Each structure stands twice: as C-alpha cells, then as structure tokens.
C-alpha cells in the first residue's frame, strides 16, 4: 500500500485519489451550465467587478473584444475564482 504523508497526517494513495476525483466531479457538475463566454456585465455580476478588473490588469484574463461587446471566457474566470490570490501584486 502506498501512503502519502502530509504535515498533519498520512493517508493512502487510494483515499487521496478518491477525494480528488470526488472534488473534480463536484466542480464539473457545478460548472456544466456555464456558457463558454459571458459578457463583461455578467462577469462583473458573477465574479465581482473589482476581481475581474484586477485579473485583467494583472494579465491573468484577456477579454475577447467584439464589435460593441466585451466577453470573457467563463472557465478562465472560474479557475481564477478558485485560485488563492496574492492581492499585493
């Protein structure tokens, strides 16, 4: 049996994989209704205006500009939402 050692405990590799796969399935289910792209207004509603503007300023997300429209890739915004941010960048 393979064990993984963390600072506070040891768990089996199988338990670790089961936990990771369960989390992935949960995230896939929660995101399956998301459109591929959202308008800037919708992105501000979903993720917060300041967050989207900060991510854009830091170059972490690049908007897709179309005539009369600014859109963002929803999956990129979701990834940034789930990533621990360094607000002092």
PyMOL Python script that loads the backbone (N, CA, C, O; Angstrom):
from pymol import cmd

cmd.read_pdbstr("""\
ATOM      1  N   UNK A   1       0.841  -1.171   0.000  1.00  0.00           N
ATOM      2  CA  UNK A   1       0.000   0.000   0.000  1.00  0.00           C
ATOM      3  C   UNK A   1       0.895   1.246   0.000  1.00  0.00           C
ATOM      4  O   UNK A   1       1.853   1.345   0.767  1.00  0.00           O
ATOM      5  N   UNK A   2       0.558   2.179  -0.869  1.00  0.00           N
ATOM      6  CA  UNK A   2       1.295   3.440  -0.968  1.00  0.00           C
ATOM      7  C   UNK A   2       0.635   4.453  -0.042  1.00  0.00           C
ATOM      8  O   UNK A   2      -0.588   4.594  -0.040  1.00  0.00           O
ATOM      9  N   UNK A   3       1.448   5.160   0.746  1.00  0.00           N
ATOM     10  CA  UNK A   3       0.939   6.186   1.658  1.00  0.00           C
ATOM     11  C   UNK A   3       1.502   7.540   1.264  1.00  0.00           C
ATOM     12  O   UNK A   3       2.650   7.658   0.837  1.00  0.00           O
ATOM     13  N   UNK A   4       0.678   8.543   1.414  1.00  0.00           N
ATOM     14  CA  UNK A   4       1.125   9.919   1.207  1.00  0.00           C
ATOM     15  C   UNK A   4       1.223  10.575   2.567  1.00  0.00           C
ATOM     16  O   UNK A   4       0.320  10.448   3.394  1.00  0.00           O
ATOM     17  N   UNK A   5       2.310  11.269   2.795  1.00  0.00           N
ATOM     18  CA  UNK A   5       2.498  11.917   4.075  1.00  0.00           C
ATOM     19  C   UNK A   5       2.304  13.418   3.924  1.00  0.00           C
ATOM     20  O   UNK A   5       2.981  14.071   3.130  1.00  0.00           O
ATOM     21  N   UNK A   6       1.367  13.951   4.699  1.00  0.00           N
ATOM     22  CA  UNK A   6       1.141  15.387   4.791  1.00  0.00           C
ATOM     23  C   UNK A   6       1.660  15.846   6.144  1.00  0.00           C
ATOM     24  O   UNK A   6       2.030  15.018   6.976  1.00  0.00           O
ATOM     25  N   UNK A   7       1.692  17.129   6.370  1.00  0.00           N
ATOM     26  CA  UNK A   7       2.226  17.636   7.631  1.00  0.00           C
ATOM     27  C   UNK A   7       1.450  17.129   8.839  1.00  0.00           C
ATOM     28  O   UNK A   7       2.034  16.880   9.894  1.00  0.00           O
ATOM     29  N   UNK A   8       0.131  16.972   8.689  1.00  0.00           N
ATOM     30  CA  UNK A   8      -0.682  16.610   9.846  1.00  0.00           C
ATOM     31  C   UNK A   8      -1.128  15.150   9.875  1.00  0.00           C
ATOM     32  O   UNK A   8      -1.621  14.691  10.905  1.00  0.00           O
ATOM     33  N   UNK A   9      -0.971  14.398   8.773  1.00  0.00           N
ATOM     34  CA  UNK A   9      -1.423  13.001   8.777  1.00  0.00           C
ATOM     35  C   UNK A   9      -0.862  12.245   7.578  1.00  0.00           C
ATOM     36  O   UNK A   9      -0.230  12.822   6.693  1.00  0.00           O
ATOM     37  N   UNK A  10      -1.112  10.938   7.576  1.00  0.00           N
ATOM     38  CA  UNK A  10      -0.756  10.081   6.453  1.00  0.00           C
ATOM     39  C   UNK A  10      -2.037   9.434   5.948  1.00  0.00           C
ATOM     40  O   UNK A  10      -2.858   8.970   6.740  1.00  0.00           O
ATOM     41  N   UNK A  11      -2.209   9.404   4.630  1.00  0.00           N
ATOM     42  CA  UNK A  11      -3.379   8.749   4.056  1.00  0.00           C
ATOM     43  C   UNK A  11      -2.928   7.865   2.908  1.00  0.00           C
ATOM     44  O   UNK A  11      -1.851   8.048   2.340  1.00  0.00           O
ATOM     45  N   UNK A  12      -3.777   6.902   2.581  1.00  0.00           N
ATOM     46  CA  UNK A  12      -3.422   6.011   1.477  1.00  0.00           C
ATOM     47  C   UNK A  12      -3.597   6.758   0.153  1.00  0.00           C
ATOM     48  O   UNK A  12      -4.369   7.710   0.044  1.00  0.00           O
ATOM     49  N   UNK A  13      -2.862   6.296  -0.826  1.00  0.00           N
ATOM     50  CA  UNK A  13      -2.942   6.887  -2.156  1.00  0.00           C
ATOM     51  C   UNK A  13      -4.349   6.729  -2.728  1.00  0.00           C
ATOM     52  O   UNK A  13      -4.854   7.632  -3.395  1.00  0.00           O
ATOM     53  N   UNK A  14      -4.972   5.601  -2.472  1.00  0.00           N
ATOM     54  CA  UNK A  14      -6.334   5.352  -2.959  1.00  0.00           C
ATOM     55  C   UNK A  14      -7.323   6.342  -2.350  1.00  0.00           C
ATOM     56  O   UNK A  14      -8.189   6.856  -3.058  1.00  0.00           O
ATOM     57  N   UNK A  15      -7.212   6.613  -1.067  1.00  0.00           N
ATOM     58  CA  UNK A  15      -8.084   7.599  -0.416  1.00  0.00           C
ATOM     59  C   UNK A  15      -7.868   8.977  -1.016  1.00  0.00           C
ATOM     60  O   UNK A  15      -8.826   9.709  -1.263  1.00  0.00           O
ATOM     61  N   UNK A  16      -6.621   9.327  -1.247  1.00  0.00           N
ATOM     62  CA  UNK A  16      -6.299  10.611  -1.851  1.00  0.00           C
ATOM     63  C   UNK A  16      -6.935  10.738  -3.236  1.00  0.00           C
ATOM     64  O   UNK A  16      -7.564  11.752  -3.539  1.00  0.00           O
ATOM     65  N   UNK A  17      -6.775   9.713  -4.075  1.00  0.00           N
ATOM     66  CA  UNK A  17      -7.358   9.748  -5.419  1.00  0.00           C
ATOM     67  C   UNK A  17      -8.875   9.819  -5.376  1.00  0.00           C
ATOM     68  O   UNK A  17      -9.483  10.538  -6.168  1.00  0.00           O
ATOM     69  N   UNK A  18      -9.495   9.084  -4.464  1.00  0.00           N
ATOM     70  CA  UNK A  18     -10.960   9.129  -4.337  1.00  0.00           C
ATOM     71  C   UNK A  18     -11.429  10.527  -3.952  1.00  0.00           C
ATOM     72  O   UNK A  18     -12.426  11.011  -4.488  1.00  0.00           O
ATOM     73  N   UNK A  19     -10.726  11.181  -3.031  1.00  0.00           N
ATOM     74  CA  UNK A  19     -11.095  12.536  -2.627  1.00  0.00           C
ATOM     75  C   UNK A  19     -10.919  13.534  -3.774  1.00  0.00           C
ATOM     76  O   UNK A  19     -11.772  14.394  -3.993  1.00  0.00           O
ATOM     77  N   UNK A  20      -9.815  13.411  -4.498  1.00  0.00           N
ATOM     78  CA  UNK A  20      -9.561  14.315  -5.630  1.00  0.00           C
ATOM     79  C   UNK A  20     -10.609  14.107  -6.719  1.00  0.00           C
ATOM     80  O   UNK A  20     -11.157  15.074  -7.247  1.00  0.00           O
ATOM     81  N   UNK A  21     -10.886  12.854  -7.055  1.00  0.00           N
ATOM     82  CA  UNK A  21     -11.865  12.588  -8.115  1.00  0.00           C
ATOM     83  C   UNK A  21     -13.264  13.049  -7.716  1.00  0.00           C
ATOM     84  O   UNK A  21     -14.008  13.548  -8.560  1.00  0.00           O
ATOM     85  N   UNK A  22     -13.633  12.893  -6.454  1.00  0.00           N
ATOM     86  CA  UNK A  22     -14.939  13.374  -5.992  1.00  0.00           C
ATOM     87  C   UNK A  22     -15.031  14.894  -6.114  1.00  0.00           C
ATOM     88  O   UNK A  22     -16.071  15.432  -6.495  1.00  0.00           O
ATOM     89  N   UNK A  23     -13.960  15.565  -5.795  1.00  0.00           N
ATOM     90  CA  UNK A  23     -13.941  17.033  -5.913  1.00  0.00           C
ATOM     91  C   UNK A  23     -14.040  17.474  -7.370  1.00  0.00           C
ATOM     92  O   UNK A  23     -14.737  18.441  -7.678  1.00  0.00           O
ATOM     93  N   UNK A  24     -13.353  16.777  -8.263  1.00  0.00           N
ATOM     94  CA  UNK A  24     -13.405  17.104  -9.689  1.00  0.00           C
ATOM     95  C   UNK A  24     -14.817  16.916 -10.229  1.00  0.00           C
ATOM     96  O   UNK A  24     -15.322  17.765 -10.964  1.00  0.00           O
ATOM     97  N   UNK A  25     -15.454  15.807  -9.865  1.00  0.00           N
ATOM     98  CA  UNK A  25     -16.827  15.555 -10.317  1.00  0.00           C
ATOM     99  C   UNK A  25     -17.764  16.645  -9.805  1.00  0.00           C
ATOM    100  O   UNK A  25     -18.629  17.111 -10.546  1.00  0.00           O
ATOM    101  N   UNK A  26     -17.603  17.050  -8.564  1.00  0.00           N
ATOM    102  CA  UNK A  26     -18.440  18.116  -7.993  1.00  0.00           C
ATOM    103  C   UNK A  26     -18.254  19.421  -8.767  1.00  0.00           C
ATOM    104  O   UNK A  26     -19.233  20.101  -9.078  1.00  0.00           O
ATOM    105  N   UNK A  27     -17.011  19.775  -9.080  1.00  0.00           N
ATOM    106  CA  UNK A  27     -16.748  21.010  -9.821  1.00  0.00           C
ATOM    107  C   UNK A  27     -17.298  20.942 -11.243  1.00  0.00           C
ATOM    108  O   UNK A  27     -17.841  21.926 -11.745  1.00  0.00           O
ATOM    109  N   UNK A  28     -17.162  19.791 -11.891  1.00  0.00           N
ATOM    110  CA  UNK A  28     -17.709  19.635 -13.242  1.00  0.00           C
ATOM    111  C   UNK A  28     -19.223  19.794 -13.250  1.00  0.00           C
ATOM    112  O   UNK A  28     -19.780  20.431 -14.144  1.00  0.00           O
ATOM    113  N   UNK A  29     -19.883  19.220 -12.265  1.00  0.00           N
ATOM    114  CA  UNK A  29     -21.338  19.340 -12.185  1.00  0.00           C
ATOM    115  C   UNK A  29     -21.767  20.780 -11.927  1.00  0.00           C
ATOM    116  O   UNK A  29     -22.756  21.248 -12.490  1.00  0.00           O
ATOM    117  N   UNK A  30     -21.026  21.478 -11.079  1.00  0.00           N
ATOM    118  CA  UNK A  30     -21.402  22.857 -10.762  1.00  0.00           C
ATOM    119  C   UNK A  30     -21.166  23.803 -11.939  1.00  0.00           C
ATOM    120  O   UNK A  30     -21.831  24.834 -12.044  1.00  0.00           O
ATOM    121  N   UNK A  31     -20.226  23.463 -12.824  1.00  0.00           N
ATOM    122  CA  UNK A  31     -19.885  24.332 -13.944  1.00  0.00           C
ATOM    123  C   UNK A  31     -20.544  23.944 -15.258  1.00  0.00           C
ATOM    124  O   UNK A  31     -20.386  24.663 -16.245  1.00  0.00           O
ATOM    125  N   UNK A  32     -21.266  22.854 -15.312  1.00  0.00           N
ATOM    126  CA  UNK A  32     -21.776  22.360 -16.594  1.00  0.00           C
ATOM    127  C   UNK A  32     -22.800  23.292 -17.242  1.00  0.00           C
ATOM    128  O   UNK A  32     -22.984  23.248 -18.459  1.00  0.00           O
ATOM    129  N   UNK A  33     -23.457  24.119 -16.464  1.00  0.00           N
ATOM    130  CA  UNK A  33     -24.454  25.042 -17.003  1.00  0.00           C
ATOM    131  C   UNK A  33     -23.844  26.374 -17.459  1.00  0.00           C
ATOM    132  O   UNK A  33     -24.535  27.203 -18.051  1.00  0.00           O
ATOM    133  N   UNK A  34     -22.570  26.574 -17.186  1.00  0.00           N
ATOM    134  CA  UNK A  34     -21.916  27.834 -17.561  1.00  0.00           C
ATOM    135  C   UNK A  34     -21.776  27.930 -19.077  1.00  0.00           C
ATOM    136  O   UNK A  34     -21.407  26.955 -19.731  1.00  0.00           O
ATOM    137  N   UNK A  35     -22.072  29.113 -19.640  1.00  0.00           N
ATOM    138  CA  UNK A  35     -21.802  29.312 -21.071  1.00  0.00           C
ATOM    139  C   UNK A  35     -20.296  29.430 -21.289  1.00  0.00           C
ATOM    140  O   UNK A  35     -19.544  29.682 -20.348  1.00  0.00           O
ATOM    141  N   UNK A  36     -19.866  29.249 -22.521  1.00  0.00           N
ATOM    142  CA  UNK A  36     -18.430  29.328 -22.816  1.00  0.00           C
ATOM    143  C   UNK A  36     -17.895  30.744 -22.576  1.00  0.00           C
ATOM    144  O   UNK A  36     -16.809  30.918 -22.023  1.00  0.00           O
ATOM    145  N   UNK A  37     -18.665  31.750 -22.994  1.00  0.00           N
ATOM    146  CA  UNK A  37     -18.288  33.149 -22.794  1.00  0.00           C
ATOM    147  C   UNK A  37     -19.416  33.898 -22.118  1.00  0.00           C
ATOM    148  O   UNK A  37     -20.589  33.592 -22.330  1.00  0.00           O
ATOM    149  N   UNK A  38     -19.059  34.893 -21.293  1.00  0.00           N
ATOM    150  CA  UNK A  38     -20.047  35.769 -20.668  1.00  0.00           C
ATOM    151  C   UNK A  38     -19.681  37.209 -20.984  1.00  0.00           C
ATOM    152  O   UNK A  38     -18.513  37.541 -21.189  1.00  0.00           O
ATOM    153  N   UNK A  39     -20.697  38.054 -21.018  1.00  0.00           N
ATOM    154  CA  UNK A  39     -20.456  39.479 -21.261  1.00  0.00           C
ATOM    155  C   UNK A  39     -19.727  40.076 -20.067  1.00  0.00           C
ATOM    156  O   UNK A  39     -19.691  39.483 -18.989  1.00  0.00           O
ATOM    157  N   UNK A  40     -19.156  41.237 -20.266  1.00  0.00           N
ATOM    158  CA  UNK A  40     -18.446  41.903 -19.180  1.00  0.00           C
ATOM    159  C   UNK A  40     -19.391  42.179 -18.017  1.00  0.00           C
ATOM    160  O   UNK A  40     -19.015  41.995 -16.859  1.00  0.00           O
ATOM    161  N   UNK A  41     -20.612  42.616 -18.309  1.00  0.00           N
ATOM    162  CA  UNK A  41     -21.583  42.900 -17.246  1.00  0.00           C
ATOM    163  C   UNK A  41     -21.893  41.647 -16.433  1.00  0.00           C
ATOM    164  O   UNK A  41     -21.953  41.693 -15.205  1.00  0.00           O
ATOM    165  N   UNK A  42     -22.091  40.522 -17.134  1.00  0.00           N
ATOM    166  CA  UNK A  42     -22.391  39.259 -16.455  1.00  0.00           C
ATOM    167  C   UNK A  42     -21.180  38.790 -15.647  1.00  0.00           C
ATOM    168  O   UNK A  42     -21.338  38.261 -14.547  1.00  0.00           O
ATOM    169  N   UNK A  43     -19.979  38.981 -16.183  1.00  0.00           N
ATOM    170  CA  UNK A  43     -18.755  38.614 -15.456  1.00  0.00           C
ATOM    171  C   UNK A  43     -18.644  39.426 -14.166  1.00  0.00           C
ATOM    172  O   UNK A  43     -18.277  38.890 -13.121  1.00  0.00           O
ATOM    173  N   UNK A  44     -18.960  40.714 -14.241  1.00  0.00           N
ATOM    174  CA  UNK A  44     -18.936  41.555 -13.045  1.00  0.00           C
ATOM    175  C   UNK A  44     -19.953  41.050 -12.021  1.00  0.00           C
ATOM    176  O   UNK A  44     -19.668  41.045 -10.824  1.00  0.00           O
ATOM    177  N   UNK A  45     -21.129  40.627 -12.473  1.00  0.00           N
ATOM    178  CA  UNK A  45     -22.157  40.111 -11.562  1.00  0.00           C
ATOM    179  C   UNK A  45     -21.713  38.797 -10.914  1.00  0.00           C
ATOM    180  O   UNK A  45     -21.901  38.595  -9.714  1.00  0.00           O
ATOM    181  N   UNK A  46     -21.128  37.916 -11.709  1.00  0.00           N
ATOM    182  CA  UNK A  46     -20.770  36.582 -11.224  1.00  0.00           C
ATOM    183  C   UNK A  46     -19.528  36.577 -10.329  1.00  0.00           C
ATOM    184  O   UNK A  46     -19.480  35.843  -9.342  1.00  0.00           O
ATOM    185  N   UNK A  47     -18.534  37.385 -10.665  1.00  0.00           N
ATOM    186  CA  UNK A  47     -17.237  37.290 -10.001  1.00  0.00           C
ATOM    187  C   UNK A  47     -16.818  38.557  -9.268  1.00  0.00           C
ATOM    188  O   UNK A  47     -15.787  38.578  -8.598  1.00  0.00           O
ATOM    189  N   UNK A  48     -17.607  39.601  -9.394  1.00  0.00           N
ATOM    190  CA  UNK A  48     -17.275  40.872  -8.759  1.00  0.00           C
ATOM    191  C   UNK A  48     -16.463  41.751  -9.687  1.00  0.00           C
ATOM    192  O   UNK A  48     -15.467  41.322 -10.270  1.00  0.00           O
ATOM    193  N   UNK A  49     -16.905  42.976  -9.811  1.00  0.00           N
ATOM    194  CA  UNK A  49     -16.243  43.909 -10.729  1.00  0.00           C
ATOM    195  C   UNK A  49     -14.769  44.091 -10.407  1.00  0.00           C
ATOM    196  O   UNK A  49     -13.924  44.052 -11.301  1.00  0.00           O
ATOM    197  N   UNK A  50     -14.462  44.289  -9.130  1.00  0.00           N
ATOM    198  CA  UNK A  50     -13.064  44.531  -8.738  1.00  0.00           C
ATOM    199  C   UNK A  50     -12.183  43.322  -9.042  1.00  0.00           C
ATOM    200  O   UNK A  50     -11.031  43.483  -9.447  1.00  0.00           O
ATOM    201  N   UNK A  51     -12.713  42.114  -8.849  1.00  0.00           N
ATOM    202  CA  UNK A  51     -11.935  40.911  -9.154  1.00  0.00           C
ATOM    203  C   UNK A  51     -11.611  40.840 -10.639  1.00  0.00           C
ATOM    204  O   UNK A  51     -10.458  40.641 -11.021  1.00  0.00           O
ATOM    205  N   UNK A  52     -12.633  41.003 -11.475  1.00  0.00           N
ATOM    206  CA  UNK A  52     -12.433  40.909 -12.923  1.00  0.00           C
ATOM    207  C   UNK A  52     -11.466  41.988 -13.398  1.00  0.00           C
ATOM    208  O   UNK A  52     -10.579  41.711 -14.204  1.00  0.00           O
ATOM    209  N   UNK A  53     -11.628  43.202 -12.910  1.00  0.00           N
ATOM    210  CA  UNK A  53     -10.726  44.285 -13.311  1.00  0.00           C
ATOM    211  C   UNK A  53      -9.293  44.017 -12.848  1.00  0.00           C
ATOM    212  O   UNK A  53      -8.344  44.290 -13.582  1.00  0.00           O
ATOM    213  N   UNK A  54      -9.134  43.482 -11.630  1.00  0.00           N
ATOM    214  CA  UNK A  54      -7.790  43.164 -11.129  1.00  0.00           C
ATOM    215  C   UNK A  54      -7.155  42.059 -11.968  1.00  0.00           C
ATOM    216  O   UNK A  54      -5.989  42.175 -12.347  1.00  0.00           O
ATOM    217  N   UNK A  55      -7.893  40.994 -12.266  1.00  0.00           N
ATOM    218  CA  UNK A  55      -7.365  39.899 -13.079  1.00  0.00           C
ATOM    219  C   UNK A  55      -6.971  40.392 -14.468  1.00  0.00           C
ATOM    220  O   UNK A  55      -5.965  39.960 -15.030  1.00  0.00           O
ATOM    221  N   UNK A  56      -7.778  41.302 -15.013  1.00  0.00           N
ATOM    222  CA  UNK A  56      -7.477  41.847 -16.333  1.00  0.00           C
ATOM    223  C   UNK A  56      -6.209  42.702 -16.280  1.00  0.00           C
ATOM    224  O   UNK A  56      -5.348  42.601 -17.154  1.00  0.00           O
ATOM    225  N   UNK A  57      -6.102  43.544 -15.249  1.00  0.00           N
ATOM    226  CA  UNK A  57      -4.931  44.415 -15.091  1.00  0.00           C
ATOM    227  C   UNK A  57      -3.657  43.588 -14.907  1.00  0.00           C
ATOM    228  O   UNK A  57      -2.595  43.958 -15.409  1.00  0.00           O
ATOM    229  N   UNK A  58      -3.764  42.465 -14.184  1.00  0.00           N
ATOM    230  CA  UNK A  58      -2.614  41.604 -13.940  1.00  0.00           C
ATOM    231  C   UNK A  58      -2.307  40.703 -15.137  1.00  0.00           C
ATOM    232  O   UNK A  58      -1.307  39.985 -15.129  1.00  0.00           O
ATOM    233  N   UNK A  59      -3.148  40.735 -16.152  1.00  0.00           N
ATOM    234  CA  UNK A  59      -2.931  39.913 -17.343  1.00  0.00           C
ATOM    235  C   UNK A  59      -3.320  38.458 -17.166  1.00  0.00           C
ATOM    236  O   UNK A  59      -2.939  37.609 -17.972  1.00  0.00           O
ATOM    237  N   UNK A  60      -4.075  38.164 -16.119  1.00  0.00           N
ATOM    238  CA  UNK A  60      -4.491  36.787 -15.858  1.00  0.00           C
ATOM    239  C   UNK A  60      -5.675  36.363 -16.708  1.00  0.00           C
ATOM    240  O   UNK A  60      -5.901  35.171 -16.915  1.00  0.00           O
ATOM    241  N   UNK A  61      -6.431  37.335 -17.200  1.00  0.00           N
ATOM    242  CA  UNK A  61      -7.552  37.052 -18.091  1.00  0.00           C
ATOM    243  C   UNK A  61      -7.541  38.111 -19.189  1.00  0.00           C
ATOM    244  O   UNK A  61      -7.335  39.297 -18.933  1.00  0.00           O
ATOM    245  N   UNK A  62      -7.767  37.658 -20.401  1.00  0.00           N
ATOM    246  CA  UNK A  62      -7.775  38.572 -21.545  1.00  0.00           C
ATOM    247  C   UNK A  62      -9.172  38.539 -22.152  1.00  0.00           C
ATOM    248  O   UNK A  62      -9.656  37.479 -22.547  1.00  0.00           O
ATOM    249  N   UNK A  63      -9.821  39.697 -22.226  1.00  0.00           N
ATOM    250  CA  UNK A  63     -11.174  39.718 -22.783  1.00  0.00           C
ATOM    251  C   UNK A  63     -11.176  39.501 -24.294  1.00  0.00           C
ATOM    252  O   UNK A  63     -10.207  39.806 -24.989  1.00  0.00           O
ATOM    253  N   UNK A  64     -12.268  38.979 -24.764  1.00  0.00           N
ATOM    254  CA  UNK A  64     -12.492  38.811 -26.194  1.00  0.00           C
ATOM    255  C   UNK A  64     -13.322  40.015 -26.633  1.00  0.00           C
ATOM    256  O   UNK A  64     -14.480  40.147 -26.238  1.00  0.00           O
ATOM    257  N   UNK A  65     -12.743  40.883 -27.436  1.00  0.00           N
ATOM    258  CA  UNK A  65     -13.439  42.092 -27.856  1.00  0.00           C
ATOM    259  C   UNK A  65     -14.086  41.867 -29.212  1.00  0.00           C
ATOM    260  O   UNK A  65     -13.434  41.491 -30.186  1.00  0.00           O
ATOM    261  N   UNK A  66     -15.377  42.107 -29.240  1.00  0.00           N
ATOM    262  CA  UNK A  66     -16.156  42.012 -30.476  1.00  0.00           C
ATOM    263  C   UNK A  66     -16.857  43.350 -30.681  1.00  0.00           C
ATOM    264  O   UNK A  66     -16.983  44.122 -29.731  1.00  0.00           O
ATOM    265  N   UNK A  67     -17.304  43.636 -31.866  1.00  0.00           N
ATOM    266  CA  UNK A  67     -17.955  44.933 -32.105  1.00  0.00           C
ATOM    267  C   UNK A  67     -19.097  45.179 -31.110  1.00  0.00           C
ATOM    268  O   UNK A  67     -20.111  44.481 -31.122  1.00  0.00           O
ATOM    269  N   UNK A  68     -18.909  46.183 -30.254  1.00  0.00           N
ATOM    270  CA  UNK A  68     -19.932  46.553 -29.285  1.00  0.00           C
ATOM    271  C   UNK A  68     -20.036  45.623 -28.094  1.00  0.00           C
ATOM    272  O   UNK A  68     -20.981  45.735 -27.314  1.00  0.00           O
ATOM    273  N   UNK A  69     -19.079  44.696 -27.928  1.00  0.00           N
ATOM    274  CA  UNK A  69     -19.161  43.713 -26.857  1.00  0.00           C
ATOM    275  C   UNK A  69     -17.780  43.374 -26.321  1.00  0.00           C
ATOM    276  O   UNK A  69     -16.806  43.298 -27.069  1.00  0.00           O
ATOM    277  N   UNK A  70     -17.717  43.174 -25.012  1.00  0.00           N
ATOM    278  CA  UNK A  70     -16.512  42.649 -24.376  1.00  0.00           C
ATOM    279  C   UNK A  70     -16.942  41.391 -23.635  1.00  0.00           C
ATOM    280  O   UNK A  70     -17.837  41.441 -22.791  1.00  0.00           O
ATOM    281  N   UNK A  71     -16.310  40.266 -23.946  1.00  0.00           N
ATOM    282  CA  UNK A  71     -16.683  38.997 -23.327  1.00  0.00           C
ATOM    283  C   UNK A  71     -15.460  38.340 -22.702  1.00  0.00           C
ATOM    284  O   UNK A  71     -14.320  38.603 -23.086  1.00  0.00           O
ATOM    285  N   UNK A  72     -15.733  37.468 -21.718  1.00  0.00           N
ATOM    286  CA  UNK A  72     -14.680  36.739 -21.025  1.00  0.00           C
ATOM    287  C   UNK A  72     -14.968  35.245 -21.096  1.00  0.00           C
ATOM    288  O   UNK A  72     -16.127  34.828 -21.090  1.00  0.00           O
ATOM    289  N   UNK A  73     -13.913  34.445 -21.162  1.00  0.00           N
ATOM    290  CA  UNK A  73     -14.045  33.003 -21.128  1.00  0.00           C
ATOM    291  C   UNK A  73     -14.414  32.597 -19.696  1.00  0.00           C
ATOM    292  O   UNK A  73     -13.665  32.866 -18.757  1.00  0.00           O
ATOM    293  N   UNK A  74     -15.552  31.961 -19.541  1.00  0.00           N
ATOM    294  CA  UNK A  74     -16.064  31.626 -18.215  1.00  0.00           C
ATOM    295  C   UNK A  74     -15.151  30.659 -17.477  1.00  0.00           C
ATOM    296  O   UNK A  74     -14.954  30.800 -16.270  1.00  0.00           O
ATOM    297  N   UNK A  75     -14.591  29.677 -18.179  1.00  0.00           N
ATOM    298  CA  UNK A  75     -13.736  28.703 -17.496  1.00  0.00           C
ATOM    299  C   UNK A  75     -12.473  29.355 -16.937  1.00  0.00           C
ATOM    300  O   UNK A  75     -11.996  28.956 -15.875  1.00  0.00           O
ATOM    301  N   UNK A  76     -11.926  30.351 -17.632  1.00  0.00           N
ATOM    302  CA  UNK A  76     -10.760  31.075 -17.118  1.00  0.00           C
ATOM    303  C   UNK A  76     -11.115  31.844 -15.849  1.00  0.00           C
ATOM    304  O   UNK A  76     -10.342  31.869 -14.891  1.00  0.00           O
ATOM    305  N   UNK A  77     -12.293  32.474 -15.851  1.00  0.00           N
ATOM    306  CA  UNK A  77     -12.730  33.210 -14.665  1.00  0.00           C
ATOM    307  C   UNK A  77     -12.972  32.265 -13.493  1.00  0.00           C
ATOM    308  O   UNK A  77     -12.627  32.589 -12.357  1.00  0.00           O
ATOM    309  N   UNK A  78     -13.561  31.101 -13.756  1.00  0.00           N
ATOM    310  CA  UNK A  78     -13.797  30.109 -12.692  1.00  0.00           C
ATOM    311  C   UNK A  78     -12.469  29.638 -12.094  1.00  0.00           C
ATOM    312  O   UNK A  78     -12.352  29.491 -10.877  1.00  0.00           O
ATOM    313  N   UNK A  79     -11.482  29.407 -12.940  1.00  0.00           N
ATOM    314  CA  UNK A  79     -10.175  28.979 -12.446  1.00  0.00           C
ATOM    315  C   UNK A  79      -9.571  30.039 -11.539  1.00  0.00           C
ATOM    316  O   UNK A  79      -9.052  29.718 -10.470  1.00  0.00           O
ATOM    317  N   UNK A  80      -9.632  31.293 -11.956  1.00  0.00           N
ATOM    318  CA  UNK A  80      -9.101  32.381 -11.135  1.00  0.00           C
ATOM    319  C   UNK A  80      -9.884  32.519  -9.831  1.00  0.00           C
ATOM    320  O   UNK A  80      -9.310  32.830  -8.788  1.00  0.00           O
ATOM    321  N   UNK A  81     -11.178  32.291  -9.892  1.00  0.00           N
ATOM    322  CA  UNK A  81     -12.016  32.373  -8.700  1.00  0.00           C
ATOM    323  C   UNK A  81     -11.587  31.323  -7.663  1.00  0.00           C
ATOM    324  O   UNK A  81     -11.652  31.568  -6.458  1.00  0.00           O
ATOM    325  N   UNK A  82     -11.159  30.183  -8.135  1.00  0.00           N
ATOM    326  CA  UNK A  82     -10.798  29.080  -7.233  1.00  0.00           C
ATOM    327  C   UNK A  82      -9.321  29.078  -6.844  1.00  0.00           C
ATOM    328  O   UNK A  82      -8.888  28.232  -6.061  1.00  0.00           O
ATOM    329  N   UNK A  83      -8.555  30.009  -7.379  1.00  0.00           N
ATOM    330  CA  UNK A  83      -7.123  30.087  -7.082  1.00  0.00           C
ATOM    331  C   UNK A  83      -6.883  31.073  -5.962  1.00  0.00           C
ATOM    332  O   UNK A  83      -7.486  32.145  -5.926  1.00  0.00           O
ATOM    333  N   UNK A  84      -6.000  30.711  -5.048  1.00  0.00           N
ATOM    334  CA  UNK A  84      -5.648  31.634  -3.974  1.00  0.00           C
ATOM    335  C   UNK A  84      -4.920  32.820  -4.601  1.00  0.00           C
ATOM    336  O   UNK A  84      -3.953  32.646  -5.343  1.00  0.00           O
ATOM    337  N   UNK A  85      -5.391  34.015  -4.298  1.00  0.00           N
ATOM    338  CA  UNK A  85      -4.884  35.225  -4.931  1.00  0.00           C
ATOM    339  C   UNK A  85      -3.886  35.942  -4.034  1.00  0.00           C
ATOM    340  O   UNK A  85      -4.007  35.927  -2.809  1.00  0.00           O
ATOM    341  N   UNK A  86      -2.904  36.567  -4.659  1.00  0.00           N
ATOM    342  CA  UNK A  86      -1.999  37.454  -3.964  1.00  0.00           C
ATOM    343  C   UNK A  86      -2.433  38.872  -4.296  1.00  0.00           C
ATOM    344  O   UNK A  86      -2.187  39.357  -5.400  1.00  0.00           O
ATOM    345  N   UNK A  87      -3.069  39.529  -3.360  1.00  0.00           N
ATOM    346  CA  UNK A  87      -3.665  40.845  -3.612  1.00  0.00           C
ATOM    347  C   UNK A  87      -2.637  41.967  -3.607  1.00  0.00           C
ATOM    348  O   UNK A  87      -2.994  43.124  -3.830  1.00  0.00           O
ATOM    349  N   UNK A  88      -1.371  41.653  -3.357  1.00  0.00           N
ATOM    350  CA  UNK A  88      -0.356  42.680  -3.327  1.00  0.00           C
ATOM    351  C   UNK A  88       0.445  42.753  -4.613  1.00  0.00           C
ATOM    352  O   UNK A  88       1.442  43.471  -4.683  1.00  0.00           O
ATOM    353  N   UNK A  89       0.015  42.010  -5.641  1.00  0.00           N
ATOM    354  CA  UNK A  89       0.676  42.068  -6.958  1.00  0.00           C
ATOM    355  C   UNK A  89       0.421  43.398  -7.613  1.00  0.00           C
ATOM    356  O   UNK A  89       0.893  43.639  -8.724  1.00  0.00           O
TER     357      UNK A  89
END
""", "prot")
cmd.dss("prot")
cmd.show_as("cartoon", "prot")
cmd.util.cbc("prot")
cmd.orient("prot")
